[in-house]
Amino acid sequence: MKQQSLFDALGRMGTRIDPRTSWVGYLCASGATLALGITLLNPSVSQDLAFLERLVFWFVHVALAIVILEGVQIIIGRFRVAAKLPPLLLVLAGGVIGALVFAALSLFALEQLIWLPAPNLGGDDATIMEFFKEFRSSGGQVVLFWVLLNAPRLLMLSQQQNDGQETVQPRTDGPAEADKGKVDPDLVELLARIPVNLGRDIVALSAELHYLRVYTTQGNTLILMSFSRAVSAVRIIPGMVVHRSHWVALKHVESLQGQGAGLVCKLVTGLSVPVSRANRAALRAAMTERGIKDAERGARDLAVGAAGPTDERRAG
């Protein structure tokens, strides 16, 4: 049993880091390949280092750049103005801001940590000049690197839009939205980005860093939207965040299953979503409440069905 649980855990981990399906895995694989490639090319800035030192030097630089760029992109995506920008422009903005942050860290901290001598910055004017020199040297490469990393997914997003998507006005099932007579623009944006052939019956949302995986009863798709904005957008749908990067619609939860020391939420589509320890009690309570409501609804339907023929006989 323990061996099977270990295999299951390794299988889930493999899925999460698979570069073909996981953005995190794709970033790791691309970053490692780039760092190894630069190490083998042996540019002048690291020529005085031994091979292993050079490998560590470039792995640290590439890893830091990816972390900074991803962090900046996530922060930008949380602002509503991001919804008005085309995906390519949004990625470019993240690349430029990330390149500025990377240049500062590379100049004032990173190179001193990994064997390179500290630059003689002099006064404030010299410091500013050195910063712009560093940005001019690495900024364009960092931005290009970030755009190229995102290019496959940007092309996929563009293809989804070119396939033809309808503007869908969501139903205001939630009482708060219905009373106000307003529709959340984030919800309109979310639904508009889902391909038409996937329908609009959302099963789950999963964060893949600055991208969002949307699962429906007909399949799944990847869109450029922050997880926090998406969760806020679907608040009219009965559901809850079961993990820091997963939201599920309660009506589509089939069962809760224990896996080792963890808990997994099994959905009607076959998707399994991990449930964090902090959210287990709330999810079980929500499922119990849903079960009671389903039972009450079933009893009412049964009563109506039983009363129907009697009413017909009386009418006859």
WOQUI-V72511 format. One line per field, one symbol per residue. phi: phi as a letter, one per 20 degrees, with the letter a starting at -180 (. if undefined). psi: psi as a letter, one per 30 degrees, with the letter a starting at -180 (. if undefined). A space follows every 50 residues. Layout:
phi: ???
psi: ???
This chain:
phi: .fffffffffffffffdfgfcdffffffffffffffffgfflfffcfeef gfffffgfffffffffffffffffffffeffffeefgfffffffffffff fffffffecfffecmefffeemeffffffffffffffdgfffffgffffe ggfffffffffffnceedeffeffffffffmddfffffffffeeggfemc efebccfcleeceddcfdqbbdceaffffffffeffegabfdbfccccef fdeeadcecmedcceedfenfdcfdfgfdfffffffffffffffffffff fffffffgffffffff
psi: eeeeeeeeeeeeeeefgjfffkeeeeeeeeeeeeeeeeeefilefgffkl eeeeeeeeeeeeeeeeeeeeeeeeeeffkfffffkkeeeeeeeeeeeeee eeeeeeefeefffifkkkkjfbaeeeeeeeeeeeeeefeeeeeeeeeeef eeeeeeeeeeeffjkkjkjlkifkeeeeefglkkfeeeeeeffkkeffag jkelkkkicflkkkklffallkljkkeeeeeeegffkjaljflfgkkkke fgkelkkkjbflkkjklfffkkkkklefgeeeeeeeeeeeeeeeeeeeee eeeeeefeeeeeeee.
